[in-house]
Amino acid sequence: MINKHIFFDHLLQKQHLAPLLKNHTTVIWTSVFFLFCLGLLVFIKVTSYSKVLKIIQSTFNSNALHELEREESKSFKLHSVLLSAFFLLNVSFLLYKVNTFYNLVFTERALFTQFAFILVIILLFIAFKTALNQFICFLSNDFKTVSEYSYNSIKINQTFGIFMFPWLVLAELTRFNALIFVSGAFVVLAVSLIYRWYRGVIIGLIEERVGLLQTFTYFCGLEILPVLVLVKYIIETF
C-alpha cells in the first residue's frame, strides 16, 4: 500500500492517548536586566567617557588614583555611583547563576525572587561593611589609610565590573555550556579581590608605612570578617 502511514505496523506502544501540551517557560526578566545594564553603560559612555577611562587607568596606576580622588572629592559624581551600582548588579547576577546551578539557597522561590534576595543581601553586606570600616577607623584613629583603601577598592570594583559583564551575557545567552562563562566571570571577580588586597598591602606597608600586624588587622576587619559573618548568616538562615 503506497499511502500507508509511516507509524503503522510498528511495535511501539502508545503512552498517551491525548495530545501533549508543550510546556515552555521563557524567562523575560533576564533580558530586561541585561538591557538595563547595557543602558547604564551607554549612558555612562555618552556622559562621562573620559572619566571612565580615568577610572580604569587609576585602577592600575597609583598616581592616577590620587589625582582622580582629588577631583571626585570636590562634588557628587553620578558616573561613579552608576558604575558602583553596575558592579553590584553584576555580582548579584553572578551569584544568582551559581545558585541556579547548585541549588544552594532560596531553591523554592521564583528565579527573579532569588536574584532579588541575593541583591538585598549584598546591599545589606555593603552597609554592614561600611559601618565596620568606620568603627575600625574610630578604634585605630587612622581615617586616612582605611578611607584610601576603601576608595581604591571602589575604583577596582568599578573597573572589573565592566570586565565581568560580557561573561555574564554569554553565560545567559549562549547555547554552549554556561558554566564555562560563569567560571570566567568568577575568575574576573577573584582577580579583582586579589588585586584589591595587593593594592591594600601597597597602601598600608609602602605608601602609609603602616606596620605588618596593623595591616593584617585591617584586612581581617575590612575583608575577612564581613565575609565570614555573611556566609555564617546565610548558612544558618537559609
N, CA and C of each residue as an Amber inpcrd file, in Angstrom:
protein
   714
   0.8490000  -1.1890000   0.0000000   0.0000000   0.0000000   0.0000000
   0.8920000   1.2490000   0.0000000   0.7210000   2.0620000  -1.0330000
   1.6420000   3.1770000  -1.2210000   1.4490000   4.2590000  -0.1560000
   0.1980000   4.6050000   0.1950000  -0.0970000   5.6850000   1.1260000
  -0.1500000   5.2280000   2.5810000   0.4080000   4.1190000   2.8740000
   0.4050000   3.6080000   4.2370000   1.2460000   4.5070000   5.1350000
   0.6890000   4.8480000   6.3260000   1.3540000   5.7890000   7.2230000
   2.6360000   5.1660000   7.7740000   3.6020000   5.9760000   8.0010000
   4.9040000   5.5030000   8.4510000   4.8370000   4.8690000   9.8400000
   3.8430000   5.2710000  10.6640000   3.7400000   4.7570000  12.0210000
   2.8170000   3.5350000  12.1300000   2.3440000   3.0260000  11.0250000
   1.5740000   1.7850000  11.0470000   2.5210000   0.5960000  11.1240000
   1.9830000  -0.5200000  11.6770000   2.7240000  -1.7890000  11.7260000
   4.0710000  -1.6620000  12.4300000   4.1040000  -1.0080000  13.5980000
   5.3290000  -0.9520000  14.3860000   5.0330000  -1.5150000  15.7730000
   6.0850000  -1.7590000  16.5370000   5.9470000  -2.3840000  17.8490000
   5.8680000  -1.3680000  18.9910000   5.9090000  -0.0650000  18.6860000
   5.8290000   0.9500000  19.7340000   4.4220000   1.0380000  20.2880000
   4.3200000   1.1330000  21.6040000   3.0260000   1.2180000  22.2720000
   2.7090000   2.6690000  22.6080000   1.4620000   3.0500000  22.4820000
   1.0390000   4.3990000  22.8110000   1.0720000   4.5890000  24.3280000
   1.7010000   5.6600000  24.7430000   1.7510000   6.0010000  26.1620000
   0.7200000   7.0540000  26.5360000   0.3790000   7.9240000  25.5950000
  -0.5770000   8.9930000  25.8290000  -1.5910000   8.9950000  24.6870000
  -2.8530000   8.8660000  25.0240000  -3.9000000   8.8460000  24.0010000
  -4.2440000  10.2580000  23.5120000  -4.1380000  11.2450000  24.4050000
  -4.4630000  12.6220000  24.0250000  -3.1780000  13.3730000  23.6680000
  -3.3020000  14.4490000  22.8890000  -2.1110000  15.2610000  22.5490000
  -1.4930000  15.8710000  23.7980000  -0.1720000  15.9900000  23.7990000
   0.5450000  16.5650000  24.9140000   0.8220000  18.0410000  24.6550000
   0.6500000  18.8370000  25.6950000   0.9530000  20.2570000  25.5970000
   2.4460000  20.4740000  25.7720000   2.9690000  21.3820000  25.0000000
   4.3860000  21.7210000  25.1050000   4.5410000  22.8100000  26.1490000
   5.0870000  22.4340000  27.2980000   5.2850000  23.3910000  28.3810000
   6.6610000  24.0210000  28.2550000   6.6890000  25.3000000  27.9500000
   7.9620000  26.0020000  27.7880000   7.8560000  27.3650000  28.4570000
   8.7180000  27.5860000  29.4310000   8.7000000  28.8390000  30.1750000
   9.8410000  29.7250000  29.6990000   9.5100000  30.8980000  29.2400000
  10.5020000  31.8570000  28.7800000  10.7940000  32.8610000  29.8870000
  12.0550000  32.9480000  30.2620000  12.4630000  33.8920000  31.2990000
  12.7160000  35.2400000  30.6370000  11.8680000  36.1980000  30.9350000
  11.9420000  37.5100000  30.2820000  12.7680000  38.4960000  31.0960000
  12.7340000  38.3690000  32.4150000  13.3550000  39.3880000  33.2580000
  14.8580000  39.4700000  33.0600000  15.5060000  38.3620000  32.6760000
  16.9510000  38.4210000  32.4430000  17.2850000  39.3110000  31.2460000
  16.4460000  39.2570000  30.2100000  16.6600000  40.1370000  29.0630000
  16.4810000  41.5950000  29.4580000  15.4680000  41.8640000  30.2790000
  15.2540000  43.2270000  30.7780000  16.4460000  43.6660000  31.6270000
  16.9720000  42.7440000  32.4250000  18.1180000  43.0560000  33.2740000
  19.3240000  43.4540000  32.4230000  19.6270000  42.6660000  31.3900000
  20.7840000  42.9700000  30.5510000  20.5750000  44.2520000  29.7440000
  19.3540000  44.5080000  29.3130000  19.0700000  45.7680000  28.6170000
  19.2660000  46.9570000  29.5530000  18.8500000  46.7950000  30.8100000
  19.0410000  47.8670000  31.7840000  20.5300000  48.1180000  32.0300000
  21.3040000  47.0460000  32.2090000  22.7480000  47.1870000  32.4260000
  23.4240000  47.8040000  31.2050000  23.0130000  47.3610000  30.0290000
  23.5840000  47.9290000  28.8050000  23.2170000  49.3990000  28.6790000
  21.9920000  49.7520000  29.0690000  21.5900000  51.1490000  29.0570000
  22.4330000  51.9930000  30.0110000  22.7650000  51.4190000  31.1790000
  23.6400000  52.1260000  32.1080000  25.0040000  52.4020000  31.4830000
  25.5640000  51.3840000  30.8200000  26.8700000  51.5640000  30.1880000
  26.8220000  52.6140000  29.0880000  25.7630000  52.5770000  28.2850000
  25.6350000  53.5570000  27.2000000  25.5200000  54.9700000  27.7690000
  24.7060000  55.1220000  28.8120000  24.5370000  56.4420000  29.4290000
  25.8590000  56.9470000  30.0030000  26.5960000  56.0730000  30.6760000
  27.8780000  56.4680000  31.2560000  28.8720000  56.8290000  30.1590000
  28.8780000  56.0500000  29.0800000  29.8060000  56.3230000  27.9720000
  29.5000000  57.6650000  27.3160000  28.2210000  57.9500000  27.1240000
  27.8380000  59.1890000  26.4530000  28.1380000  60.4000000  27.3290000
  27.8920000  60.2830000  28.6190000  28.0210000  61.4430000  29.5110000
  29.4030000  61.5860000  30.1400000  30.1000000  60.4690000  30.3740000
  31.3580000  60.5610000  31.1430000  32.4010000  59.5810000  30.6140000
  32.5820000  59.5370000  29.3080000  33.5150000  58.5610000  28.7320000
  34.9430000  58.8020000  29.2090000  35.3760000  60.0660000  29.2340000
  36.7410000  60.3780000  29.6640000  36.9590000  60.0220000  31.1310000
  35.9190000  60.1930000  31.9580000  36.0300000  59.8480000  33.3740000
  36.1620000  58.3330000  33.5730000  35.4500000  57.5800000  32.7380000
  35.5500000  56.1200000  32.8340000  36.9620000  55.6660000  32.4820000
  37.5480000  56.2720000  31.4760000  38.9310000  55.9410000  31.1170000
  39.8860000  56.2670000  32.2640000  39.6280000  57.3690000  32.9640000
  40.4650000  57.7160000  34.1090000  40.3040000  56.7030000  35.2420000
  39.0710000  56.2170000  35.4250000  38.8360000  55.2170000  36.4770000
  39.5910000  53.9310000  36.1640000  39.5330000  53.4960000  34.9110000
  40.2660000  52.2860000  34.5220000  41.7670000  52.5010000  34.6750000
  42.2350000  53.6650000  34.2900000  43.6570000  53.9700000  34.4330000
  44.0700000  54.0250000  35.8920000  43.2030000  54.5970000  36.7480000
  43.5340000  54.7140000  38.1630000  43.5960000  53.3640000  38.8580000
  42.9220000  52.3650000  38.2900000  42.9520000  51.0210000  38.8760000
  44.3590000  50.4410000  38.8470000  45.1280000  50.8000000  37.8280000
  46.4540000  50.2140000  37.6620000  47.5800000  51.2320000  37.8260000
  47.2330000  52.4440000  38.2440000  48.2420000  53.4860000  38.4110000
  47.9090000  54.2940000  39.6520000  48.7820000  54.2600000  40.6440000
  48.5060000  54.9310000  41.9150000  48.4890000  56.4480000  41.7680000
  49.3380000  56.9940000  40.8950000  49.3370000  58.4420000  40.6900000
  48.0150000  58.9120000  40.0830000  47.5130000  58.1530000  39.1020000
  46.2200000  58.4870000  38.5130000  45.0960000  58.3370000  39.5380000
  45.2450000  57.3750000  40.4580000  44.2420000  57.1840000  41.5070000
  44.1820000  58.4000000  42.4330000  45.3450000  58.9060000  42.8500000
  45.3670000  60.0720000  43.7370000  44.8080000  61.3040000  43.0350000
  45.1260000  61.4490000  41.7570000  44.5950000  62.5880000  41.0030000
  43.0780000  62.5110000  40.8770000  42.5690000  61.2980000  40.6020000
  41.1300000  61.1180000  40.4850000  40.4310000  61.3340000  41.8220000
  41.0680000  60.9060000  42.8980000  40.4770000  61.0880000  44.2270000
  40.3340000  62.5720000  44.5600000  41.3210000  63.3630000  44.1830000
  41.2320000  64.8070000  44.4180000  40.1180000  65.4420000  43.5910000
  39.9300000  64.9530000  42.3720000  38.8840000  65.5060000  41.5060000
  37.4910000  65.1450000  42.0050000  37.3020000  63.8870000  42.4120000
  35.9670000  63.4310000  42.7870000  35.5770000  63.8350000  44.1950000
  36.5300000  64.2590000  44.9970000  36.1920000  64.6830000  46.3580000
  35.5260000  66.0540000  46.3900000  35.5400000  66.7490000  45.2780000
  35.0110000  68.1080000  45.2460000  33.4970000  68.1440000  45.0990000
  32.9220000  67.1420000  44.4260000  31.4760000  67.1800000  44.1730000
  30.9530000  65.7670000  43.9490000  29.6270000  65.6700000  43.8610000
  28.9690000  64.3830000  43.6140000  29.1910000  63.9570000  42.1640000
  29.5790000  62.7060000  41.9590000  29.8610000  62.1880000  40.6250000
  28.8630000  61.0830000  40.3010000  27.9510000  61.3690000  39.3670000
  26.9090000  60.4150000  39.0160000  27.4870000  59.1780000  38.3520000
  28.4820000  59.3460000  37.4990000  29.0420000  58.1960000  36.7860000
  29.6820000  57.2010000  37.7490000  30.2660000  57.7000000  38.8400000
  30.8750000  56.8010000  39.8200000  29.8120000  55.9880000  40.5480000
  28.7090000  56.6300000  40.8990000  27.6070000  55.9240000  41.5550000
  27.0120000  54.8740000  40.6300000  26.8300000  55.2190000  39.3590000
  26.2460000  54.2730000  38.4070000  27.1780000  53.0930000  38.1470000
  28.4840000  53.3360000  38.0930000  29.4300000  52.2310000  37.9070000
  29.4410000  51.3050000  39.1180000  29.3160000  51.8560000  40.3090000
  29.2440000  51.0200000  41.5110000  27.9650000  50.1910000  41.5030000
  26.8450000  50.8080000  41.1100000  25.5860000  50.0690000  41.0070000
  25.6880000  48.9840000  39.9440000  26.3740000  49.2900000  38.8470000
  26.5820000  48.3100000  37.7820000  27.3660000  47.1090000  38.2920000
  28.3860000  47.3580000  39.0950000  29.1780000  46.2690000  39.6710000
  28.3310000  45.4110000  40.6020000  27.5430000  46.0360000  41.4660000
  26.7100000  45.2840000  42.4060000  25.6760000  44.4410000  41.6700000
  25.0910000  44.9650000  40.6130000  24.1260000  44.1960000  39.8250000
  24.7870000  42.9820000  39.1790000  25.9930000  43.1730000  38.6830000
  26.6990000  42.0630000  38.0380000  27.0910000  40.9860000  39.0340000
  27.5650000  41.3990000  40.1990000  27.9170000  40.4130000  41.2360000
  26.6810000  39.6520000  41.6860000  25.5770000  40.3580000  41.8440000
  24.3290000  39.7090000  42.2540000  23.8790000  38.6970000  41.2030000
  23.9800000  39.0640000  39.9470000  23.5660000  38.1360000  38.8880000
  24.5070000  36.9380000  38.8130000  25.7890000  37.1590000  39.0410000
  26.7430000  36.0510000  39.0460000  26.4150000  35.0630000  40.1600000
  26.1490000  35.5670000  41.3570000  25.7910000  34.6810000  42.4660000
  24.4460000  33.9970000  42.2120000  23.5440000  34.7010000  41.5470000
  22.2620000  34.0940000  41.1790000  22.4740000  32.9160000  40.2280000
  23.3600000  33.0790000  39.2360000  23.6290000  31.9880000  38.2920000
  24.2480000  30.7930000  39.0140000  25.1590000  31.0480000  39.9260000
  25.7540000  29.9510000  40.6980000  24.6890000  29.2610000  41.5290000
  23.7780000  30.0340000  42.0850000  22.7140000  29.4580000  42.8980000
  21.7710000  28.5930000  42.0700000  21.5010000  28.9860000  40.8380000
  20.6410000  28.1710000  39.9760000  21.3400000  26.8840000  39.5450000
  22.6500000  26.9200000  39.4280000  23.3890000  25.7130000  39.0470000
  23.4060000  24.6840000  40.1750000  23.6400000  25.1420000  41.3900000
  23.8830000  24.2270000  42.5020000  22.7610000  24.1930000  43.5390000
  21.7110000  25.0060000  43.3520000  20.5530000  25.0000000  44.2570000
  20.9800000  25.1440000  45.7200000  21.6370000  26.2510000  46.0200000
  22.1910000  26.4600000  47.3460000  21.1630000  27.0280000  48.3200000
  20.5580000  28.1740000  47.9680000  19.5900000  28.8330000  48.8490000
  18.4050000  29.3100000  48.0110000  17.2820000  29.5710000  48.6860000
  16.0620000  30.0720000  48.0370000  15.6030000  29.1580000  46.8930000
  15.7910000  27.8750000  47.0360000  15.5030000  26.9490000  45.9290000
  14.0180000  26.8670000  45.5980000  13.1630000  27.1630000  46.5530000
  11.7240000  27.0720000  46.3020000  11.1330000  28.3780000  45.7650000
  11.9620000  29.3940000  45.6600000  11.4910000  30.6900000  45.1900000
  11.6050000  30.7910000  43.6700000  10.8730000  31.7520000  43.1050000
  10.9950000  32.0310000  41.6800000  12.3840000  32.5830000  41.3750000
  12.7790000  32.4900000  40.1050000  14.1350000  32.8700000  39.7370000
  14.4060000  34.3440000  40.0160000  13.4720000  35.1970000  39.6430000
  13.6860000  36.6220000  39.8990000  13.7190000  36.9130000  41.3900000
  12.9230000  36.1990000  42.1600000  12.9290000  36.3830000  43.6130000
  14.2830000  35.9860000  44.1920000  14.8780000  34.9180000  43.6610000
  16.2150000  34.5270000  44.0970000  17.2190000  35.6470000  43.8390000
  17.1630000  36.2030000  42.6420000  18.0720000  37.3030000  42.3090000
  17.8380000  38.5020000  43.2160000  16.5700000  38.8300000  43.4740000
  16.2490000  39.9800000  44.3290000  16.7530000  39.7590000  45.7530000
  16.5820000  38.5530000  46.2780000  17.0770000  38.2540000  47.6180000
  18.5930000  38.3930000  47.6900000  19.2690000  37.8750000  46.6890000
  20.7360000  37.9620000  46.6740000  21.1880000  39.4160000  46.6060000
  20.5070000  40.2240000  45.7940000  20.8480000  41.6420000  45.6960000
  20.6370000  42.3520000  47.0240000  19.5530000  42.0540000  47.7160000
  19.2780000  42.6750000  49.0070000  20.3410000  42.2680000  50.0320000
  20.7420000  41.0010000  50.0220000  21.7730000  40.5410000  50.9570000
  23.0960000  41.2590000  50.6930000  23.4400000  41.4430000  49.4290000
  24.6860000  42.1400000  49.0930000  24.6250000  43.5940000  49.5470000
  23.4750000  44.2480000  49.3620000  23.3330000  45.6330000  49.8060000
  23.4600000  45.7400000  51.3250000  22.8560000  44.7970000  52.0420000
  22.9980000  44.7900000  53.4970000  24.4420000  44.5190000  53.9070000
  25.1050000  43.6550000  53.1560000  26.5090000  43.3650000  53.4300000
  27.3730000  44.6090000  53.2250000  27.0960000  45.3720000  52.1680000
  27.8490000  46.6000000  51.9190000  27.6180000  47.6070000  53.0400000
  26.3530000  47.7180000  53.4920000  26.0570000  48.6370000  54.5900000
  26.7740000  48.2180000  55.8660000  26.7690000  46.9080000  56.1590000
  27.4630000  46.4060000  57.3450000  28.9650000  46.6390000  57.2450000
  29.5110000  46.4170000  56.0670000  30.9480000  46.6000000  55.8760000
  31.3380000  48.0690000  56.0140000  30.5140000  48.9710000  55.4950000
  30.7950000  50.4000000  55.6170000  30.7930000  50.8340000  57.0840000
  29.7930000  50.3470000  57.8330000  29.7310000  50.6830000  59.2540000
  30.9380000  50.1090000  59.9960000  31.3490000  48.9030000  59.6220000
  32.5040000  48.2870000  60.2730000  33.7820000  49.0550000  59.9510000
  33.8880000  49.5460000  58.7150000  35.0560000  50.3480000  58.3480000
  35.1590000  51.6090000  59.1990000  34.0140000  52.2660000  59.3890000
  34.0160000  53.4710000  60.2120000  34.3700000  53.1500000  61.6600000
  33.9190000  52.0010000  62.1360000  34.2450000  51.6040000  63.5050000
  35.7410000  51.3240000  63.6460000  36.3340000  50.6880000  62.6280000
  37.7730000  50.4170000  62.6620000  38.5580000  51.7240000  62.6080000
  38.0850000  52.6610000  61.8060000  38.7320000  53.9800000  61.7570000
  38.6850000  54.6590000  63.1190000  37.5550000  54.5340000  63.7990000
  37.4110000  55.1500000  65.1190000  38.3420000  54.4950000  66.1370000
  38.4610000  53.1700000  66.0900000  39.3170000  52.4720000  67.0450000
  40.7940000  52.7530000  66.7970000  41.1810000  52.7560000  65.5330000
  42.5920000  52.9290000  65.2010000  42.9980000  54.3900000  65.0740000
  41.9850000  55.2760000  64.9850000  42.2440000  56.7060000  64.7900000
  43.0780000  56.9400000  63.5220000  42.8500000  56.1040000  62.5140000
  43.5850000  56.2130000  61.2500000  42.5610000  56.2500000  60.1120000
  41.9730000  57.4070000  59.9180000  40.9360000  57.5350000  58.8960000
  41.5350000  57.5720000  57.4900000  42.7360000  58.0630000  57.3530000
  43.3310000  58.2630000  56.0260000  43.6010000  56.9380000  55.3250000
  44.2320000  56.0000000  56.0350000  44.6190000  54.7350000  55.4030000
  43.3960000  53.9190000  55.0100000  42.4400000  53.7900000  55.9280000
  41.2520000  52.9880000  55.6460000  40.4150000  53.6190000  54.5470000
  40.2670000  54.9440000  54.5880000  39.4780000  55.6140000  53.5470000
  40.1490000  55.5110000  52.1870000  41.4720000  55.5770000  52.1580000
  42.1910000  55.4390000  50.8890000  42.0470000  54.0290000  50.3310000
  42.1280000  53.0430000  51.2180000  41.9400000  51.6650000  50.7610000
  40.5060000  51.4430000  50.2710000  39.5320000  51.9960000  50.9590000
  38.1360000  51.8480000  50.5480000  37.8900000  52.5080000  49.1990000
  38.4490000  53.6880000  49.0020000  38.2850000  54.3750000  47.7160000
  38.9560000  53.5900000  46.6020000  40.1410000  53.0630000  46.8650000
  40.8320000  52.2480000  45.8750000  40.0280000  50.9960000  45.5380000
  39.4020000  50.3800000  46.5450000  38.5840000  49.1840000  46.3190000
  37.3750000  49.5040000  45.4480000  36.7760000  50.6700000  45.6650000
  35.6200000  51.0620000  44.8520000  36.0060000  51.1940000  43.3880000
  37.1390000  51.8130000  43.1120000  37.5650000  52.0010000  41.7220000
  37.9210000  50.6700000  41.0640000  38.5230000  49.7640000  41.8260000
  38.8240000  48.4350000  41.2800000  37.5310000  47.6970000  40.9640000
  36.5500000  47.7770000  41.8580000  35.2640000  47.1340000  41.5980000
  34.5850000  47.7110000  40.3620000  34.6230000  49.0260000  40.2070000
  34.0090000  49.6550000  39.0470000  34.6580000  49.1920000  37.7420000
  35.9750000  49.0670000  37.7500000  36.6830000  48.6340000  36.5500000
  36.3950000  47.1800000  36.2200000  36.5130000  46.3140000  37.2080000
  36.3230000  44.8900000  36.9490000  34.8510000  44.5380000  36.7550000
  33.9370000  45.3960000  37.2050000  32.5310000  45.1930000  36.8830000
  32.2780000  45.2890000  35.3930000  32.9930000  46.1990000  34.7280000
  32.8950000  46.3150000  33.2650000  33.4550000  45.0650000  32.6000000
  34.5590000  44.5410000  33.1170000  35.1670000  43.3360000  32.5450000
  34.3020000  42.0910000  32.7630000  33.5350000  42.0870000  33.8400000
  32.7240000  40.9240000  34.1850000  31.4610000  40.8060000  33.3290000
  30.9260000  41.9320000  32.8940000  29.6310000  41.9580000  32.2180000
  29.5660000  41.0720000  30.9710000  30.5580000  41.0850000  30.0640000
  30.4540000  40.2090000  28.8750000  30.3650000  38.7260000  29.2120000
  31.0460000  38.2970000  30.2590000  30.9820000  36.8940000  30.6640000
  29.5780000  36.5060000  31.0970000  28.9060000  37.4070000  31.8020000
  27.5470000  37.1220000  32.2630000  26.5600000  37.0870000  31.1010000
  26.7500000  37.9730000  30.1300000  25.8870000  37.9580000  28.9470000
  26.0340000  36.6360000  28.2060000  27.2690000  36.1760000  28.0250000
  27.4980000  34.9000000  27.3500000  26.9450000  33.7360000  28.1630000
  27.0740000  33.8090000  29.4830000  26.5640000  32.7330000  30.3320000
  25.0570000  32.5850000  30.2260000  24.3540000  33.6820000  29.9990000
  22.8940000  33.6380000  29.9430000  22.3700000  33.3700000  28.5350000
  23.0590000  33.8590000  27.5120000  22.5170000  33.8040000  26.1570000
  23.1510000  32.7380000  25.2680000  24.2840000  32.1890000  25.6740000
  24.9600000  31.2310000  24.8130000  24.2690000  29.8830000  24.8160000
  24.4840000  29.1180000  23.7520000  23.9880000  27.7500000  23.6710000
  25.0260000  26.7350000  24.1410000  26.2100000  27.2180000  24.4380000
  27.2570000  26.3390000  24.9540000  27.0710000  26.1530000  26.4540000
  28.0040000  25.4640000  27.0600000  27.9430000  25.2210000  28.4960000
  28.0900000  26.5440000  29.2450000  27.0160000  26.9760000  29.8940000
  27.0210000  28.2820000  30.5740000  27.9810000  28.3030000  31.7570000
  28.2830000  27.1320000  32.3200000  29.1670000  27.0850000  33.4790000
  30.5650000  27.5830000  33.1280000  30.9720000  27.4270000  31.8670000
  32.2900000  27.9060000  31.4420000  32.3690000  29.4230000  31.5810000
  31.3280000  30.1170000  31.1400000  31.3390000  31.5760000  31.1880000
  31.0980000  32.0810000  32.6110000  30.3080000  31.3520000  33.4030000
  30.1540000  31.7100000  34.8090000  31.5000000  31.5830000  35.5280000
  32.2450000  30.5350000  35.1970000  33.5800000  30.3700000  35.7810000
  34.4990000  31.5140000  35.3710000  34.3840000  31.9480000  34.1080000
  35.1740000  33.0860000  33.6580000  34.8420000  34.3470000  34.4260000
  33.5490000  34.5800000  34.6750000  33.1430000  35.7390000  35.4690000
  33.6750000  35.6400000  36.8910000  33.6730000  34.4230000  37.4490000
  34.2030000  34.2380000  38.7990000  35.7040000  34.4930000  38.8380000
  36.4050000  34.1280000  37.7790000  37.8410000  34.4110000  37.7140000
  38.0820000  35.9210000  37.7330000  37.2710000  36.6610000  36.9710000
  37.3900000  38.1250000  36.9670000  37.1480000  38.6880000  38.3610000
  36.1160000  38.1740000  39.0410000  35.8110000  38.6420000  40.3930000
  36.9350000  38.2900000  41.3620000  37.4890000  37.0820000  41.2390000
  38.5860000  36.6620000  42.1190000  39.8370000  37.5040000  41.8790000
  40.1300000  37.7980000  40.6160000  41.2900000  38.6340000  40.3030000
  41.1230000  40.0280000  40.8930000  39.9110000  40.5700000  40.8150000
  39.6690000  41.8950000  41.3970000  39.8670000  41.8790000  42.9040000
  39.4390000  40.7900000  43.5630000  39.6100000  40.6880000  45.0090000
  41.0880000  40.5830000  45.3890000  41.8210000  39.7330000  44.6660000
  43.2510000  39.5700000  44.9540000  43.9980000  40.8670000  44.6770000
  43.6420000  41.5340000  43.5880000  44.3090000  42.7920000  43.2620000
  43.9840000  43.8710000  44.2880000  42.7530000  43.8570000  44.8130000
  42.3640000  44.7870000  45.8670000  43.2360000  44.5840000  47.1020000
  43.4440000  43.3310000  47.4700000  44.2800000  43.0420000  48.6340000
  45.7310000  43.4510000  48.3770000  46.1850000  43.2150000  47.1600000
  47.5550000  43.6190000  46.8110000  47.7190000  45.1280000  46.9290000
  46.7380000  45.8800000  46.3850000  46.8000000  47.3290000  46.4950000
  46.7040000  47.7650000  47.9620000  45.9440000  47.0410000  48.7700000
  45.8610000  47.3660000  50.1870000  47.1970000  47.1990000  50.8860000
  47.9300000  46.1490000  50.5350000  49.2640000  45.9450000  51.1150000
  50.1980000  47.0650000  50.6870000  50.1320000  47.4550000  49.4260000
  50.9810000  48.5460000  48.9330000  50.6610000  49.8460000  49.6680000
  49.3670000  50.1320000  49.8300000  48.9690000  51.3590000  50.5220000
  49.4090000  51.3310000  51.9810000  49.1920000  50.1850000  52.6430000
  49.4990000  50.1050000  54.0720000  50.9870000  50.0780000  54.3740000
  51.7120000  49.1800000  53.7090000  53.1130000  48.9640000  54.0580000
  54.0510000  49.9860000  53.4370000  53.7740000  50.4080000  52.2090000
  54.7250000  51.2480000  51.4860000  54.3160000  52.7210000  51.5140000
  53.0710000  52.9950000  51.0980000  52.6690000  54.3980000  50.9730000
  52.4200000  55.0330000  52.3410000  51.7120000  54.3430000  53.2230000
  51.3830000  54.9130000  54.5330000  52.3090000  54.4210000  55.6470000
  53.1750000  53.4500000  55.3190000  54.1490000  52.9110000  56.2800000
  53.4750000  52.4050000  57.5590000  52.4120000  51.6430000  57.3700000
  51.7170000  51.0140000  58.4880000  52.3940000  49.6810000  58.7750000
  52.4490000  49.2780000  60.0200000  53.0990000  48.0320000  60.3850000
  52.3900000  46.8140000  59.8150000  53.1360000  45.7140000  59.7260000
  52.5940000  44.4910000  59.1460000  51.4300000  43.9560000  59.9730000
  51.5480000  43.9520000  61.3010000  50.4770000  43.4640000  62.1610000
  49.2260000  44.3210000  62.0220000  49.4000000  45.6280000  61.9610000
  48.2520000  46.5130000  61.8130000  47.5940000  46.3320000  60.4430000
  48.4030000  46.1210000  59.4060000  47.8560000  45.8770000  58.0690000
  47.0440000  44.5940000  58.0370000  47.5680000  43.5440000  58.6860000
  46.8270000  42.2840000  58.7510000  45.5260000  42.4670000  59.5280000
  45.5610000  43.2720000  60.5890000  44.3360000  43.5390000  61.3530000
  43.3160000  44.2670000  60.4990000  43.7760000  45.2090000  59.6820000
  42.8750000  45.9140000  58.7820000  42.1790000  44.9430000  57.8420000
  42.9600000  44.0180000  57.2660000  42.3850000  43.0710000  56.3120000
  41.3720000  42.1590000  56.9870000  41.6600000  41.7500000  58.2090000
  40.7030000  40.9060000  58.9310000  39.3970000  41.6580000  59.1570000
  39.5150000  42.9390000  59.4910000  38.3140000  43.7190000  59.7550000
  37.5960000  44.1760000  58.5090000  38.3430000  44.5570000  57.4700000
  37.7440000  45.1240000  56.2620000  37.2600000  44.0720000  55.2790000
  37.9230000  42.9270000  55.2220000  37.6170000  41.9510000  54.1810000
  37.1730000  40.5950000  54.7320000  37.9650000  40.0140000  55.6120000
  37.7340000  38.6280000  56.0230000  36.5380000  38.5250000  56.9610000
  36.4930000  39.3510000  57.9900000  35.4170000  39.2700000  58.9780000
  34.0340000  39.4950000  58.3680000  33.8140000  40.5190000  57.5350000
  32.4710000  40.6780000  56.9410000  32.0330000  39.4860000  56.1020000
  32.9620000  38.8920000  55.3630000  32.6160000  37.7280000  54.5320000
  32.2290000  36.5450000  55.4050000  32.9710000  36.3040000  56.4810000
  32.6480000  35.1980000  57.3780000  31.2880000  35.3900000  58.0350000
  30.9890000  36.6200000  58.4300000  29.6820000  36.8960000  59.0330000
  28.5660000  36.6580000  58.0290000  28.7600000  37.0930000  56.7820000
  27.7390000  36.9120000  55.7540000  27.5080000  35.4340000  55.4570000
  28.5780000  34.6670000  55.2900000  28.4530000  33.2380000  54.9810000
  27.7620000  32.5100000  56.1270000  28.1540000  32.8160000  57.3570000
  27.5390000  32.1740000  58.5290000  26.0510000  32.5040000  58.6120000
  25.6810000  33.7430000  58.3120000  24.2750000  34.1430000  58.3660000
  23.4500000  33.4050000  57.3120000  23.9940000  33.2950000  56.1000000
  23.2460000  32.6210000  55.0110000  23.0760000  31.1500000  55.3190000
  24.1360000  30.4970000  55.8070000  24.0690000  29.0750000  56.0970000
  23.0460000  28.7870000  57.2020000  23.0650000  29.5890000  58.2590000
  22.1600000  29.3330000  59.3820000  20.7290000  29.7570000  59.1010000
  20.5330000  30.7200000  58.2010000  19.1900000  31.2480000  57.9610000
  18.4690000  30.5090000  56.8350000  19.1820000  30.2160000  55.7660000
  18.5280000  29.6490000  54.5870000  18.9500000  28.2030000  54.3360000
